[in-house]
Amino acid sequence: MTWRWLALVFGAPLLAGFVAAVLIRIVADATIANAIGAFVVVMVMLLLFASEFIALDRMHAACRAVGQYCPTFPGDFRRYSVIGLLGFGDVGVLYMVTLVVDEWRRRRKGYSA
């Protein structure tokens, strides 16, 4: 698990969620756009979970094939936990940015609170 991989794990779902939320926000309410953006983030995170699982499974299978024990650092559970926490953070960032943008739009149009 490298820093580049962690940056990809944080950035890719967030970018996909933002794109989906912005495209939906054009035609629908912010709540629906946020929900769809969060759904996209979760789906991309599940793909990244699967990618990590497959990579670790192949590594463990190669080690078993030669009769060797190959521990991973960090362990499998920690890797999945980091990916999950980054995904949870992505959803939080998505909602916070949407709140800021909606507040900016409301003030710009002169709506009252």
Buried (B, 14 or more C-beta within 10 A) or exposed (E): BEEEBEEBBBEBBBBBBBEBBEEBBEEEEBEEBBBBBBBBBBBBBEEBBEBBBEEBEEEBEEBEEEEEEEEEEEEBEEBBEBBBEBBEBBBEBBBEBBEEBBEEEEEEEEEEE
